[in-house]
Amino acid sequence: MKKYEIGYTQGVFDMFHIGHLNLLLNAKEQCEKLIVGINADDLVEEYKHKSPVICEEDRRRIVEHIDCVDQAVIVHTLDKEVIWQQIGFDAIFIGSDWKGNPRWEATGKRMKELGAELVYLPHTDGISSTMLRNDKDKSTQE
């Protein structure tokens, strides 16, 4: 039996790549049901100050059709407590590249108070949607 009943992870998942897949596969190994929050376009614009390349509904549909994902939902907040109240997950998964980040350390403490565990999963080095976007921008300028 898997360690957690309901696991949750969240991200933009723009220009879906192997790092995204690795995160989802690693998360699903630890939970019975994996719910993935897809950051809404307006949320991404608010905190990243840029628009996703792929619209929120298309990103949700892509993620939803990955075998290890049980449910994909569009979310309009980065506040994990709000999402925990809506979903009731017992584990939240995030890449290990966020370990030591003050916001995530505070999130981990709050999740523990609520009965959920913050689990850091191995980060796939050398790939990100930002890198893919920058590589694309460079190639069109050459």
N, CA, C and O atoms as a GROMACS GRO file, in nm:
protein
  568
    1MET      N    1   0.082  -0.119   0.000
    1MET     CA    2   0.000   0.000   0.000
    1MET      C    3   0.087   0.125   0.000
    1MET      O    4   0.193   0.129   0.061
    2LYS      N    5   0.039   0.227  -0.070
    2LYS     CA    6   0.114   0.352  -0.080
    2LYS      C    7   0.103   0.430   0.050
    2LYS      O    8   0.008   0.414   0.127
    3LYS      N    9   0.201   0.516   0.072
    3LYS     CA   10   0.211   0.588   0.198
    3LYS      C   11   0.097   0.688   0.220
    3LYS      O   12   0.049   0.704   0.332
    4TYR      N   13   0.054   0.755   0.113
    4TYR     CA   14  -0.048   0.859   0.126
    4TYR      C   15  -0.173   0.820   0.047
    4TYR      O   16  -0.166   0.752  -0.056
    5GLU      N   17  -0.288   0.866   0.098
    5GLU     CA   18  -0.412   0.840   0.025
    5GLU      C   19  -0.429   0.938  -0.090
    5GLU      O   20  -0.445   0.898  -0.205
    6ILE      N   21  -0.425   1.069  -0.058
    6ILE     CA   22  -0.442   1.171  -0.161
    6ILE      C   23  -0.319   1.260  -0.164
    6ILE      O   24  -0.285   1.324  -0.064
    7GLY      N   25  -0.255   1.264  -0.278
    7GLY     CA   26  -0.140   1.350  -0.298
    7GLY      C   27  -0.176   1.466  -0.390
    7GLY      O   28  -0.265   1.455  -0.474
    8TYR      N   29  -0.106   1.576  -0.372
    8TYR     CA   30  -0.134   1.696  -0.450
    8TYR      C   31  -0.003   1.760  -0.492
    8TYR      O   32   0.092   1.767  -0.414
    9THR      N   33   0.001   1.808  -0.614
    9THR     CA   34   0.111   1.892  -0.658
    9THR      C   35   0.051   1.999  -0.749
    9THR      O   36  -0.060   1.984  -0.800
   10GLN      N   37   0.125   2.106  -0.767
   10GLN     CA   38   0.072   2.220  -0.841
   10GLN      C   39   0.182   2.284  -0.922
   10GLN      O   40   0.298   2.286  -0.880
   11GLY      N   41   0.146   2.336  -1.037
   11GLY     CA   42   0.244   2.406  -1.119
   11GLY      C   43   0.180   2.466  -1.241
   11GLY      O   44   0.059   2.454  -1.263
   12VAL      N   45   0.262   2.529  -1.321
   12VAL     CA   46   0.214   2.587  -1.446
   12VAL      C   47   0.202   2.477  -1.552
   12VAL      O   48   0.104   2.472  -1.626
   13PHE      N   49   0.300   2.389  -1.558
   13PHE     CA   50   0.304   2.280  -1.655
   13PHE      C   51   0.292   2.332  -1.797
   13PHE      O   52   0.224   2.273  -1.881
   14ASP      N   53   0.360   2.444  -1.823
   14ASP     CA   54   0.364   2.503  -1.956
   14ASP      C   55   0.473   2.433  -2.035
   14ASP      O   56   0.580   2.404  -1.981
   15MET      N   57   0.448   2.407  -2.160
   15MET     CA   58   0.543   2.334  -2.244
   15MET      C   59   0.590   2.209  -2.171
   15MET      O   60   0.708   2.196  -2.136
   16PHE      N   61   0.499   2.118  -2.148
   16PHE     CA   62   0.521   1.999  -2.068
   16PHE      C   63   0.650   1.929  -2.111
   16PHE      O   64   0.673   1.906  -2.230
   17HIS      N   65   0.735   1.895  -2.012
   17HIS     CA   66   0.865   1.835  -2.041
   17HIS      C   67   0.896   1.723  -1.943
   17HIS      O   68   0.816   1.694  -1.854
   18ILE      N   69   1.010   1.660  -1.959
   18ILE     CA   70   1.047   1.542  -1.881
   18ILE      C   71   1.056   1.572  -1.732
   18ILE      O   72   1.028   1.483  -1.650
   19GLY      N   73   1.093   1.691  -1.694
   19GLY     CA   74   1.096   1.727  -1.552
   19GLY      C   75   0.957   1.722  -1.491
   19GLY      O   76   0.940   1.675  -1.378
   20HIS      N   77   0.857   1.770  -1.566
   20HIS     CA   78   0.719   1.761  -1.519
   20HIS      C   79   0.678   1.615  -1.503
   20HIS      O   80   0.621   1.577  -1.401
   21LEU      N   81   0.708   1.534  -1.604
   21LEU     CA   82   0.671   1.393  -1.599
   21LEU      C   83   0.738   1.323  -1.481
   21LEU      O   84   0.674   1.245  -1.411
   22ASN      N   85   0.865   1.349  -1.459
   22ASN     CA   86   0.936   1.287  -1.347
   22ASN      C   87   0.871   1.323  -1.214
   22ASN      O   88   0.857   1.237  -1.127
   23LEU      N   89   0.832   1.450  -1.196
   23LEU     CA   90   0.766   1.493  -1.073
   23LEU      C   91   0.636   1.416  -1.053
   23LEU      O   92   0.610   1.365  -0.944
   24LEU      N   93   0.556   1.407  -1.157
   24LEU     CA   94   0.426   1.340  -1.146
   24LEU      C   95   0.442   1.190  -1.120
   24LEU      O   96   0.370   1.134  -1.037
   25LEU      N   97   0.534   1.126  -1.189
   25LEU     CA   98   0.557   0.983  -1.168
   25LEU      C   99   0.606   0.955  -1.026
   25LEU      O  100   0.560   0.861  -0.961
   26ASN      N  101   0.700   1.036  -0.978
   26ASN     CA  102   0.751   1.019  -0.842
   26ASN      C  103   0.642   1.043  -0.738
   26ASN      O  104   0.636   0.973  -0.637
   27ALA      N  105   0.557   1.141  -0.762
   27ALA     CA  106   0.447   1.168  -0.669
   27ALA      C  107   0.349   1.051  -0.666
   27ALA      O  108   0.308   1.008  -0.558
   28LYS      N  109   0.313   1.000  -0.781
   28LYS     CA  110   0.215   0.892  -0.788
   28LYS      C  111   0.267   0.764  -0.722
   28LYS      O  112   0.188   0.684  -0.672
   29GLU      N  113   0.397   0.744  -0.722
   29GLU     CA  114   0.454   0.627  -0.654
   29GLU      C  115   0.422   0.628  -0.504
   29GLU      O  116   0.425   0.523  -0.440
   30GLN      N  117   0.393   0.746  -0.450
   30GLN     CA  118   0.373   0.758  -0.306
   30GLN      C  119   0.228   0.776  -0.262
   30GLN      O  120   0.200   0.780  -0.143
   31CYS      N  121   0.134   0.785  -0.357
   31CYS     CA  122  -0.005   0.809  -0.318
   31CYS      C  123  -0.102   0.728  -0.402
   31CYS      O  124  -0.074   0.690  -0.516
   32GLU      N  125  -0.217   0.702  -0.343
   32GLU     CA  126  -0.322   0.628  -0.413
   32GLU      C  127  -0.386   0.714  -0.521
   32GLU      O  128  -0.409   0.667  -0.633
   33LYS      N  129  -0.414   0.839  -0.488
   33LYS     CA  130  -0.479   0.931  -0.582
   33LYS      C  131  -0.392   1.056  -0.593
   33LYS      O  132  -0.356   1.116  -0.493
   34LEU      N  133  -0.360   1.094  -0.716
   34LEU     CA  134  -0.279   1.213  -0.740
   34LEU      C  135  -0.366   1.319  -0.808
   34LEU      O  136  -0.417   1.299  -0.918
   35ILE      N  137  -0.379   1.433  -0.739
   35ILE     CA  138  -0.451   1.547  -0.794
   35ILE      C  139  -0.347   1.653  -0.828
   35ILE      O  140  -0.259   1.684  -0.747
   36VAL      N  141  -0.357   1.709  -0.948
   36VAL     CA  142  -0.261   1.809  -0.995
   36VAL      C  143  -0.332   1.942  -1.018
   36VAL      O  144  -0.429   1.949  -1.094
   37GLY      N  145  -0.284   2.045  -0.952
   37GLY     CA  146  -0.335   2.180  -0.973
   37GLY      C  147  -0.260   2.247  -1.086
   37GLY      O  148  -0.137   2.251  -1.086
   38ILE      N  149  -0.334   2.299  -1.181
   38ILE     CA  150  -0.276   2.371  -1.295
   38ILE      C  151  -0.299   2.519  -1.270
   38ILE      O  152  -0.414   2.564  -1.261
   39ASN      N  153  -0.193   2.596  -1.258
   39ASN     CA  154  -0.207   2.738  -1.229
   39ASN      C  155  -0.278   2.810  -1.344
   39ASN      O  156  -0.238   2.799  -1.460
   40ALA      N  157  -0.384   2.882  -1.309
   40ALA     CA  158  -0.462   2.958  -1.407
   40ALA      C  159  -0.375   3.063  -1.475
   40ALA      O  160  -0.277   3.112  -1.418
   41ASP      N  161  -0.411   3.096  -1.598
   41ASP     CA  162  -0.335   3.195  -1.674
   41ASP      C  163  -0.320   3.326  -1.598
   41ASP      O  164  -0.210   3.381  -1.592
   42ASP      N  165  -0.429   3.377  -1.539
   42ASP     CA  166  -0.421   3.504  -1.468
   42ASP      C  167  -0.333   3.495  -1.344
   42ASP      O  168  -0.267   3.593  -1.307
   43LEU      N  169  -0.331   3.379  -1.279
   43LEU     CA  170  -0.243   3.359  -1.163
   43LEU      C  171  -0.096   3.363  -1.207
   43LEU      O  172  -0.014   3.427  -1.141
   44VAL      N  173  -0.065   3.297  -1.317
   44VAL     CA  174   0.073   3.296  -1.368
   44VAL      C  175   0.116   3.437  -1.404
   44VAL      O  176   0.227   3.479  -1.372
   45GLU      N  177   0.029   3.510  -1.470
   45GLU     CA  178   0.061   3.648  -1.507
   45GLU      C  179   0.085   3.733  -1.383
   45GLU      O  180   0.172   3.821  -1.383
   46GLU      N  181   0.008   3.707  -1.278
   46GLU     CA  182   0.019   3.785  -1.153
   46GLU      C  183   0.153   3.764  -1.084
   46GLU      O  184   0.215   3.862  -1.041
   47TYR      N  185   0.201   3.639  -1.073
   47TYR     CA  186   0.322   3.617  -0.996
   47TYR      C  187   0.448   3.598  -1.080
   47TYR      O  188   0.559   3.618  -1.030
   48LYS      N  189   0.434   3.560  -1.206
   48LYS     CA  190   0.552   3.544  -1.292
   48LYS      C  191   0.570   3.662  -1.388
   48LYS      O  192   0.675   3.678  -1.450
   49HIS      N  193   0.466   3.742  -1.400
   49HIS     CA  194   0.467   3.859  -1.489
   49HIS      C  195   0.492   3.821  -1.634
   49HIS      O  196   0.557   3.893  -1.709
   50LYS      N  197   0.436   3.704  -1.672
   50LYS     CA  198   0.440   3.662  -1.813
   50LYS      C  199   0.325   3.564  -1.835
   50LYS      O  200   0.275   3.501  -1.742
   51SER      N  201   0.285   3.555  -1.960
   51SER     CA  202   0.174   3.467  -1.995
   51SER      C  203   0.228   3.329  -2.032
   51SER      O  204   0.333   3.317  -2.094
   52PRO      N  205   0.156   3.225  -1.993
   52PRO     CA  206   0.196   3.091  -2.037
   52PRO      C  207   0.187   3.081  -2.190
   52PRO      O  208   0.107   3.150  -2.252
   53VAL      N  209   0.268   2.996  -2.247
   53VAL     CA  210   0.264   2.973  -2.391
   53VAL      C  211   0.136   2.897  -2.427
   53VAL      O  212   0.073   2.925  -2.529
   54ILE      N  213   0.100   2.801  -2.343
   54ILE     CA  214  -0.017   2.716  -2.365
   54ILE      C  215  -0.126   2.760  -2.267
   54ILE      O  216  -0.098   2.779  -2.149
   55CYS      N  217  -0.248   2.776  -2.315
   55CYS     CA  218  -0.357   2.824  -2.229
   55CYS      C  219  -0.390   2.722  -2.119
   55CYS      O  220  -0.361   2.603  -2.132
   56GLU      N  221  -0.451   2.770  -2.012
   56GLU     CA  222  -0.477   2.689  -1.893
   56GLU      C  223  -0.559   2.563  -1.922
   56GLU      O  224  -0.528   2.456  -1.868
   57GLU      N  225  -0.661   2.573  -2.003
   57GLU     CA  226  -0.744   2.456  -2.030
   57GLU      C  227  -0.668   2.350  -2.109
   57GLU      O  228  -0.684   2.231  -2.084
   58ASP      N  229  -0.585   2.392  -2.204
   58ASP     CA  230  -0.503   2.295  -2.278
   58ASP      C  231  -0.400   2.230  -2.186
   58ASP      O  232  -0.375   2.110  -2.196
   59ARG      N  233  -0.339   2.310  -2.097
   59ARG     CA  234  -0.243   2.253  -2.002
   59ARG      C  235  -0.312   2.153  -1.909
   59ARG      O  236  -0.255   2.048  -1.878
   60ARG      N  237  -0.433   2.185  -1.864
   60ARG     CA  238  -0.508   2.094  -1.779
   60ARG      C  239  -0.538   1.964  -1.854
   60ARG      O  240  -0.524   1.856  -1.798
   61ARG      N  241  -0.581   1.975  -1.978
   61ARG     CA  242  -0.615   1.856  -2.056
   61ARG      C  243  -0.492   1.767  -2.080
   61ARG      O  244  -0.502   1.645  -2.075
   62ILE      N  245  -0.377   1.829  -2.106
   62ILE     CA  246  -0.254   1.753  -2.125
   62ILE      C  247  -0.222   1.674  -1.999
   62ILE      O  248  -0.200   1.553  -2.005
   63VAL      N  249  -0.220   1.742  -1.886
   63VAL     CA  250  -0.185   1.677  -1.759
   63VAL      C  251  -0.287   1.572  -1.721
   63VAL      O  252  -0.251   1.464  -1.674
   64GLU      N  253  -0.413   1.600  -1.741
   64GLU     CA  254  -0.521   1.508  -1.707
   64GLU      C  255  -0.509   1.374  -1.780
   64GLU      O  256  -0.554   1.272  -1.730
   65HIS      N  257  -0.449   1.375  -1.897
   65HIS     CA  258  -0.438   1.254  -1.978
   65HIS      C  259  -0.308   1.178  -1.957
   65HIS      O  260  -0.277   1.085  -2.033
   66ILE      N  261  -0.232   1.214  -1.858
   66ILE     CA  262  -0.113   1.139  -1.822
   66ILE      C  263  -0.157   1.028  -1.726
   66ILE      O  264  -0.228   1.054  -1.629
   67ASP      N  265  -0.115   0.906  -1.754
   67ASP     CA  266  -0.163   0.789  -1.680
   67ASP      C  267  -0.154   0.800  -1.529
   67ASP      O  268  -0.242   0.752  -1.459
   68CYS      N  269  -0.050   0.862  -1.477
   68CYS     CA  270  -0.030   0.866  -1.333
   68CYS      C  271  -0.115   0.973  -1.264
   68CYS      O  272  -0.118   0.978  -1.141
   69VAL      N  273  -0.181   1.057  -1.339
   69VAL     CA  274  -0.262   1.165  -1.284
   69VAL      C  275  -0.408   1.119  -1.275
   69VAL      O  276  -0.466   1.076  -1.375
   70ASP      N  277  -0.466   1.130  -1.157
   70ASP     CA  278  -0.605   1.091  -1.138
   70ASP      C  279  -0.702   1.206  -1.164
   70ASP      O  280  -0.815   1.184  -1.206
   71GLN      N  281  -0.657   1.329  -1.139
   71GLN     CA  282  -0.743   1.445  -1.160
   71GLN      C  283  -0.655   1.567  -1.178
   71GLN      O  284  -0.555   1.584  -1.108
   72ALA      N  285  -0.693   1.653  -1.271
   72ALA     CA  286  -0.624   1.780  -1.291
   72ALA      C  287  -0.727   1.892  -1.282
   72ALA      O  288  -0.832   1.885  -1.346
   73VAL      N  289  -0.696   1.994  -1.203
   73VAL     CA  290  -0.788   2.105  -1.180
   73VAL      C  291  -0.715   2.237  -1.199
   73VAL      O  292  -0.597   2.250  -1.166
   74ILE      N  293  -0.786   2.334  -1.252
   74ILE     CA  294  -0.730   2.468  -1.264
   74ILE      C  295  -0.745   2.538  -1.130
   74ILE      O  296  -0.853   2.538  -1.072
   75VAL      N  297  -0.636   2.598  -1.082
   75VAL     CA  298  -0.638   2.666  -0.953
   75VAL      C  299  -0.605   2.814  -0.971
   75VAL      O  300  -0.532   2.853  -1.062
   76HIS      N  301  -0.661   2.895  -0.882
   76HIS     CA  302  -0.647   3.040  -0.892
   76HIS      C  303  -0.574   3.099  -0.772
   76HIS      O  304  -0.581   3.220  -0.748
   77THR      N  305  -0.505   3.015  -0.695
   77THR     CA  306  -0.432   3.063  -0.579
   77THR      C  307  -0.306   2.981  -0.558
   77THR      O  308  -0.299   2.863  -0.596
   78LEU      N  309  -0.206   3.044  -0.499
   78LEU     CA  310  -0.085   2.974  -0.457
   78LEU      C  311  -0.095   2.932  -0.310
   78LEU      O  312  -0.006   2.864  -0.259
   79ASP      N  313  -0.202   2.971  -0.244
   79ASP     CA  314  -0.222   2.943  -0.102
   79ASP      C  315  -0.259   2.796  -0.084
   79ASP      O  316  -0.372   2.756  -0.114
   80LYS      N  317  -0.166   2.717  -0.036
   80LYS     CA  318  -0.187   2.572  -0.024
   80LYS      C  319  -0.289   2.537   0.084
   80LYS      O  320  -0.353   2.432   0.076
   81GLU      N  321  -0.305   2.623   0.183
   81GLU     CA  322  -0.407   2.596   0.285
   81GLU      C  323  -0.547   2.604   0.224
   81GLU      O  324  -0.632   2.521   0.255
   82VAL      N  325  -0.570   2.701   0.138
   82VAL     CA  326  -0.699   2.713   0.069
   82VAL      C  327  -0.724   2.587  -0.014
   82VAL      O  328  -0.834   2.532  -0.012
   83ILE      N  329  -0.624   2.543  -0.084
   83ILE     CA  330  -0.639   2.424  -0.169
   83ILE      C  331  -0.658   2.300  -0.081
   83ILE      O  332  -0.738   2.213  -0.116
   84TRP      N  333  -0.586   2.290   0.030
   84TRP     CA  334  -0.603   2.177   0.122
   84TRP      C  335  -0.747   2.172   0.172
   84TRP      O  336  -0.805   2.063   0.184
   85GLN      N  337  -0.805   2.287   0.202
   85GLN     CA  338  -0.944   2.291   0.248
   85GLN      C  339  -1.039   2.240   0.140
   85GLN      O  340  -1.142   2.179   0.172
   86GLN      N  341  -1.007   2.264   0.014
   86GLN     CA  342  -1.092   2.222  -0.096
   86GLN      C  343  -1.074   2.074  -0.129
   86GLN      O  344  -1.172   2.005  -0.160
   87ILE      N  345  -0.952   2.025  -0.123
   87ILE     CA  346  -0.919   1.890  -0.170
   87ILE      C  347  -0.902   1.790  -0.056
   87ILE      O  348  -0.944   1.674  -0.067
   88GLY      N  349  -0.841   1.834   0.054
   88GLY     CA  350  -0.818   1.744   0.166
   88GLY      C  351  -0.706   1.646   0.145
   88GLY      O  352  -0.715   1.532   0.190
   89PHE      N  353  -0.600   1.686   0.078
   89PHE     CA  354  -0.485   1.597   0.055
   89PHE      C  355  -0.409   1.572   0.185
   89PHE      O  356  -0.414   1.652   0.278
   90ASP      N  357  -0.338   1.458   0.188
   90ASP     CA  358  -0.254   1.430   0.304
   90ASP      C  359  -0.105   1.440   0.273
   90ASP      O  360  -0.021   1.422   0.361
   91ALA      N  361  -0.074   1.470   0.146
   91ALA     CA  362   0.065   1.497   0.108
   91ALA      C  363   0.066   1.597  -0.006
   91ALA      O  364  -0.016   1.591  -0.098
   92ILE      N  365   0.160   1.689   0.002
   92ILE     CA  366   0.181   1.784  -0.108
   92ILE      C  367   0.324   1.763  -0.155
   92ILE      O  368   0.418   1.761  -0.076
   93PHE      N  369   0.339   1.749  -0.286
   93PHE     CA  370   0.469   1.719  -0.346
   93PHE      C  371   0.524   1.841  -0.419
   93PHE      O  372   0.451   1.913  -0.488
   94ILE      N  373   0.654   1.862  -0.402
   94ILE     CA  374   0.722   1.975  -0.465
   94ILE      C  375   0.864   1.931  -0.499
   94ILE      O  376   0.920   1.842  -0.434
   95GLY      N  377   0.922   1.992  -0.599
   95GLY     CA  378   1.059   1.959  -0.639
   95GLY      C  379   1.161   1.999  -0.533
   95GLY      O  380   1.144   2.100  -0.464
   96SER      N  381   1.265   1.920  -0.522
   96SER     CA  382   1.369   1.944  -0.422
   96SER      C  383   1.444   2.075  -0.442
   96SER      O  384   1.514   2.122  -0.352
   97ASP      N  385   1.430   2.135  -0.560
   97ASP     CA  386   1.495   2.264  -0.584
   97ASP      C  387   1.434   2.375  -0.499
   97ASP      O  388   1.492   2.484  -0.488
   98TRP      N  389   1.318   2.350  -0.437
   98TRP     CA  390   1.254   2.448  -0.349
   98TRP      C  391   1.292   2.428  -0.202
   98TRP      O  392   1.253   2.508  -0.117
   99LYS      N  393   1.368   2.324  -0.173
   99LYS     CA  394   1.408   2.298  -0.035
   99LYS      C  395   1.489   2.416   0.019
   99LYS      O  396   1.581   2.465  -0.047
  100GLY      N  397   1.453   2.462   0.138
  100GLY     CA  398   1.522   2.576   0.199
  100GLY      C  399   1.458   2.710   0.166
  100GLY      O  400   1.492   2.812   0.226
  101ASN      N  401   1.364   2.712   0.070
  101ASN     CA  402   1.294   2.834   0.035
  101ASN      C  403   1.202   2.873   0.152
  101ASN      O  404   1.123   2.790   0.196
  102PRO      N  405   1.212   2.996   0.202
  102PRO     CA  406   1.132   3.036   0.319
  102PRO      C  407   0.981   3.014   0.302
  102PRO      O  408   0.914   2.972   0.395
  103ARG      N  409   0.930   3.044   0.184
  103ARG     CA  410   0.786   3.024   0.161
  103ARG      C  411   0.748   2.877   0.174
  103ARG      O  412   0.645   2.844   0.233
  104TRP      N  413   0.831   2.789   0.119
  104TRP     CA  414   0.800   2.646   0.125
  104TRP      C  415   0.826   2.589   0.264
  104TRP      O  416   0.756   2.496   0.305
  105GLU      N  417   0.922   2.641   0.336
  105GLU     CA  418   0.944   2.597   0.474
  105GLU      C  419   0.822   2.632   0.560
  105GLU      O  420   0.776   2.551   0.641
  106ALA      N  421   0.768   2.754   0.542
  106ALA     CA  422   0.648   2.796   0.615
  106ALA      C  423   0.528   2.711   0.572
  106ALA      O  424   0.446   2.673   0.656
  107THR      N  425   0.518   2.682   0.443
  107THR     CA  426   0.409   2.597   0.394
  107THR      C  427   0.417   2.459   0.457
  107THR      O  428   0.315   2.403   0.497
  108GLY      N  429   0.537   2.404   0.466
  108GLY     CA  430   0.554   2.271   0.526
  108GLY      C  431   0.510   2.268   0.671
  108GLY      O  432   0.445   2.173   0.714
  109LYS      N  433   0.543   2.372   0.746
  109LYS     CA  434   0.501   2.380   0.887
  109LYS      C  435   0.349   2.389   0.898
  109LYS      O  436   0.289   2.323   0.982
  110ARG      N  437   0.289   2.471   0.814
  110ARG     CA  438   0.143   2.486   0.819
  110ARG      C  439   0.073   2.356   0.777
  110ARG      O  440  -0.026   2.316   0.838
  111MET      N  441   0.126   2.290   0.674
  111MET     CA  442   0.066   2.164   0.630
  111MET      C  443   0.072   2.060   0.742
  111MET      O  444  -0.023   1.984   0.762
  112LYS      N  445   0.184   2.057   0.814
  112LYS     CA  446   0.198   1.962   0.924
  112LYS      C  447   0.092   1.988   1.031
  112LYS      O  448   0.034   1.894   1.086
  113GLU      N  449   0.066   2.115   1.061
  113GLU     CA  450  -0.038   2.151   1.158
  113GLU      C  451  -0.176   2.102   1.112
  113GLU      O  452  -0.262   2.069   1.194
  114LEU      N  453  -0.196   2.098   0.981
  114LEU     CA  454  -0.324   2.056   0.925
  114LEU      C  455  -0.333   1.904   0.905
  114LEU      O  456  -0.438   1.852   0.868
  115GLY      N  457  -0.222   1.834   0.929
  115GLY     CA  458  -0.222   1.689   0.913
  115GLY      C  459  -0.177   1.642   0.777
  115GLY      O  460  -0.199   1.526   0.741
  116ALA      N  461  -0.115   1.728   0.700
  116ALA     CA  462  -0.061   1.692   0.569
  116ALA      C  463   0.091   1.706   0.573
  116ALA      O  464   0.146   1.782   0.653
  117GLU      N  465   0.157   1.632   0.487
  117GLU     CA  466   0.302   1.634   0.485
  117GLU      C  467   0.353   1.696   0.356
  117GLU      O  468   0.303   1.667   0.248
  118LEU      N  469   0.455   1.782   0.368
  118LEU     CA  470   0.524   1.837   0.252
  118LEU      C  471   0.635   1.739   0.216
  118LEU      O  472   0.721   1.708   0.299
  119VAL      N  473   0.634   1.692   0.092
  119VAL     CA  474   0.732   1.592   0.047
  119VAL      C  475   0.811   1.652  -0.070
  119VAL      O  476   0.754   1.691  -0.172
  120TYR      N  477   0.943   1.658  -0.052
  120TYR     CA  478   1.030   1.706  -0.159
  120TYR      C  479   1.068   1.587  -0.247
  120TYR      O  480   1.113   1.483  -0.197
  121LEU      N  481   1.050   1.603  -0.377
  121LEU     CA  482   1.085   1.499  -0.473
  121LEU      C  483   1.205   1.545  -0.556
  121LEU      O  484   1.227   1.665  -0.572
  122PRO      N  485   1.283   1.450  -0.607
  122PRO     CA  486   1.402   1.488  -0.684
  122PRO      C  487   1.368   1.580  -0.802
  122PRO      O  488   1.275   1.555  -0.878
  123HIS      N  489   1.446   1.684  -0.813
  123HIS     CA  490   1.431   1.779  -0.924
  123HIS      C  491   1.510   1.728  -1.043
  123HIS      O  492   1.621   1.676  -1.027
  124THR      N  493   1.454   1.741  -1.161
  124THR     CA  494   1.526   1.705  -1.284
  124THR      C  495   1.608   1.824  -1.328
  124THR      O  496   1.554   1.924  -1.375
  125ASP      N  497   1.739   1.815  -1.313
  125ASP     CA  498   1.827   1.925  -1.349
  125ASP      C  499   1.836   1.943  -1.500
  125ASP      O  500   1.823   1.846  -1.576
  126GLY      N  501   1.860   2.065  -1.542
  126GLY     CA  502   1.889   2.093  -1.682
  126GLY      C  503   1.768   2.115  -1.771
  126GLY      O  504   1.782   2.125  -1.893
  127ILE      N  505   1.649   2.121  -1.712
  127ILE     CA  506   1.529   2.142  -1.794
  127ILE      C  507   1.427   2.225  -1.717
  127ILE      O  508   1.405   2.202  -1.598
  128SER      N  509   1.366   2.319  -1.785
  128SER     CA  510   1.255   2.396  -1.730
  128SER      C  511   1.183   2.460  -1.847
  128SER      O  512   1.240   2.477  -1.954
  129SER      N  513   1.058   2.497  -1.826
  129SER     CA  514   0.983   2.565  -1.932
  129SER      C  515   1.048   2.700  -1.965
  129SER      O  516   1.048   2.742  -2.081
  130THR      N  517   1.103   2.767  -1.863
  130THR     CA  518   1.172   2.894  -1.887
  130THR      C  519   1.292   2.873  -1.978
  130THR      O  520   1.315   2.952  -2.070
  131MET      N  521   1.368   2.766  -1.954
  131MET     CA  522   1.482   2.736  -2.040
  131MET      C  523   1.436   2.706  -2.183
  131MET      O  524   1.497   2.753  -2.279
  132LEU      N  525   1.328   2.630  -2.196
  132LEU     CA  526   1.276   2.599  -2.329
  132LEU      C  527   1.230   2.726  -2.400
  132LEU      O  528   1.254   2.743  -2.520
  133ARG      N  529   1.164   2.813  -2.326
  133ARG     CA  530   1.117   2.939  -2.384
  133ARG      C  531   1.236   3.025  -2.427
  133ARG      O  532   1.234   3.082  -2.536
  134ASN      N  533   1.338   3.034  -2.343
  134ASN     CA  534   1.456   3.114  -2.376
  134ASN      C  535   1.531   3.057  -2.495
  134ASN      O  536   1.578   3.132  -2.580
  135ASP      N  537   1.542   2.924  -2.503
  135ASP     CA  538   1.607   2.860  -2.618
  135ASP      C  539   1.531   2.890  -2.747
  135ASP      O  540   1.591   2.916  -2.851
  136LYS      N  541   1.398   2.887  -2.739
  136LYS     CA  542   1.313   2.917  -2.855
  136LYS      C  543   1.334   3.062  -2.897
  136LYS      O  544   1.346   3.091  -3.016
  137ASP      N  545   1.337   3.154  -2.799
  137ASP     CA  546   1.357   3.296  -2.829
  137ASP      C  547   1.493   3.319  -2.896
  137ASP      O  548   1.503   3.398  -2.990
  138LYS      N  549   1.596   3.251  -2.848
  138LYS     CA  550   1.730   3.266  -2.906
  138LYS      C  551   1.733   3.218  -3.048
  138LYS      O  552   1.793   3.283  -3.134
  139SER      N  553   1.670   3.103  -3.076
  139SER     CA  554   1.674   3.045  -3.210
  139SER      C  555   1.599   3.131  -3.312
  139SER      O  556   1.634   3.132  -3.430
  140THR      N  557   1.496   3.202  -3.269
  140THR     CA  558   1.422   3.288  -3.362
  140THR      C  559   1.496   3.418  -3.387
  140THR      O  560   1.468   3.488  -3.485
  141GLN      N  561   1.591   3.452  -3.299
  141GLN     CA  562   1.668   3.576  -3.317
  141GLN      C  563   1.791   3.554  -3.406
  141GLN      O  564   1.847   3.650  -3.459
  142GLU      N  565   1.831   3.431  -3.421
  142GLU     CA  566   1.954   3.402  -3.497
  142GLU      C  567   1.931   3.400  -3.646
  142GLU      O  568   2.024   3.378  -3.723
   0.00000   0.00000   0.00000
